[in-house]
Amino acid sequence: MGSSRRKSASSAFALSHDVQEQTEADAFLSHLGELKDLHRDALVIAWENLLSGMEIRSIEGGGEKLVLNAGMRNFREPWARDFGFASYGLLAVKEFKVVRETIETFLRFQKEDGQFPIKVFSNNTFWRTVHSVLDLPQPTHRPLRPRYVSGHNSISPDGNALLISAVLNYAIQSRDEVFLKRHWHSLEQAIRWLKAQAPDDDGLIVQGPFSDWADTIGRTGKILYTNVVYWKALHDMARAAKGFGLDAKHAEFSARSTQISASLQTQFWREDLGYCVTSREFDNLNTSGNLLAICWGCLSPQQSNRALDKIKEFGLDYPVPTKPVNFGYPRRMIALEARLGRFPYYHVNAAWLWLGSLNVIALASVGRFPESEELLDRLASLIVRDKVVYEVYKENGKPFSNLLYKSEAPLTWSAGMIIYCFHQHHRHLHSETSQNS
């Protein structure tokens, strides 16, 4: 399990900035031997799966980069959204080089208006599907080039926001101030592009159909998940601006993140239901949005506990942690390819280990360690059983598979989040132990 050497800190930014994340990574790596066998075995598999997605690829316009693919069979290419989440795990184990060079690949193709590609790719959808169905390796000889809209002609606000956070997390944890200074303008442009997707006074992003992580669902408008991710990008920009001594920028981004935080409460929290709803149109429990809001501190401890109680009450964490929603959407909103491919429940009641990882972290963050430990055991048991981190699981606990589509294995998004899950669970557990000693 390799790691790249971190750059030394020599600036006011590195010295004045909060480097807690980096010291936590040091503590996590030094205490791996304390894990019980089941957890250690699952972590090793997830780590190896994550590393297997790293590949040197040629880039359109010249040069090569070490990048992280979303997968190796179905998605042998970097996706902004997938990488954004996977980067949390990569940084937890100090894989700085692949984070930096994947970021640089997306930055190379950023548009003047601030939009990042939703992915960089070399194979079109037809040939990618043919290779996947025939279980053949995706060819990689063509250079990676950008794509800015999906097959549904949709954009990806969450991918843009996740890349912003990835850049800032990388710069802080690697102490690479030069990198951050070089790309600060690009980050501001990326935030401006996101702001352009938020036309109303409440500051919330309004999205089109099929444009967030649940991209087989044509949900539109102000969606919880997308706006929580947007809030995180603004929060991270405010923190970085403070470290740079950019007082005006710190004030601007702090004010905007505060506005979004208040709007999240007004728009999505339902006191009568005890959780944040997906949108004004759909009052189902959206686990991605609720769990991220808990993990990142958008919800109060009381709200967090109520939402976690509801996730458990609805059985969203069982048998495989965790399902996306407690009830689905009208059939007309399910993408045609999902219906024809016989997996219309892909983003409804199938289960995803990246959501399970967030579920573990959320429980630990509010001190519910017996529950977080039990959930972590079940998550780890699945990984050890299958010897790989699958993309998505059926309700019976088996990896999804049919004639037309097989669950990606491994999925680096989930593998990275599992590593981050172990890292954060360790952090919360040791913090609790320290406070009680």
Phi, psi and omega in degrees: 000096186279163172215152180264154184285136182277149177285147181283151180270134180214020188230166176297325179300307184295325183281327183271340184282156176287112180253028181301322181301320184290318179292329176293323176296319177301314181296318180299312182295325182283345182250015181299328180295345181277348181293146174288161190305316181300314181292320179296317180297317179295319180296318179298316179297312180299318180297313179296322176298317180297315180294330181294339178277356180277133186205140174277122182232148174283149185244137177303131183099353176112148176094172179230153177219148169277114185237165176254117174283153175292327177199193180235340180259305182269327190228061182276066184193153178281129173249138182302312183296309181300314180295321180304315178286317181299331182298333177298319178288319178300318180288331178295334179246018171062036174274071189288323186299312182292328176295311182299313187285330173292318176301315181299326178295315178292322179297325180302325186256014177294135178287163180298330180280357176106353181286131171272156171298150172286336175197165166243135192215166176231345180242136178286170186300320182299307184289328176296318179294318179301312180296322181293313181297321180276001180057042178256148179295140178293132177293149184230014186284336179279149179290151176289136178226160188276152168226131188253347176227156181274183176297340176268010182062034181252155177265182184224081178301323181293324177297318178300314182293319181295325177293323176301311179296324179296317178300312183292318178297318178299311184299320181291311187283333176269351184060038181262078182294325181300317179299315182293318178298319182297326188248010181301317179299320179297322178293319178296322176296320179296321177293321178297320178298318177296318180300327179294341177272002183238081190279347187264167184295337181283352175080002184277144178290137174251118186251158175271180181291148174060034188241009172241195187297327178276067192275013166259006181245127183273042180285143186228170177093213182269108186254135183307302185307309183301319183282333172294318178295322176297315177304318182297320179297317178295317178301316181292324177295320179297317180296318179292320179299322177297318179296329178281347186078022179270082189299318181294317179292320177300317180295318181297309184288328176295317180297319181289321178293324176295319178298315181295320179301315179294321180292325176300317179296313183292317187281323194242329183287130178241106182299324181290333181265332180084024177198171174275132179278162180296316181195178176295332181281325185237120182260027174283161179277114180267105186293324181299312180292316180296314184291320176296320178298323177291310183298326184264001174085021177281339179251150176290162176305320179296314178297319180301313180296321179295317179295320178294323176299319181291321177301317178291317181299321181279356180071025182287343180259014185219140358280333178259126177276123011211151180276155185289319184215159180276339168207158193270206187237162176303145183304325181298341181268354179275131182303142183303318182295329177291322179288317179293327180278001176064038169220058179293346181265011185310314180250027180239286182238013163286167184240147186231130182287338176292324174290322175299321178297316176298324179298317177298312182298317181298316178298316180294326184294336178253015173080017180267066189290323176302320179288318180295322179294318180295320178292320178296323177299315181293320177297313181296322181297321178297316181295316180292322178301313186270346183061022179196157175265107179280159179293308189209147185237147175284169182297336179278003177092358180266150176300142180294136177198131168215187187298327186262338183210134175241136179308131178302139180211114357275161170257115187292331175305306180291320179300316178295320180290330176294317176299315178297325177299312177298319179299311183288324177297318176300317182297311182294320182295316181288329175295318178296317180296319181295320182291331182268354182271000000 
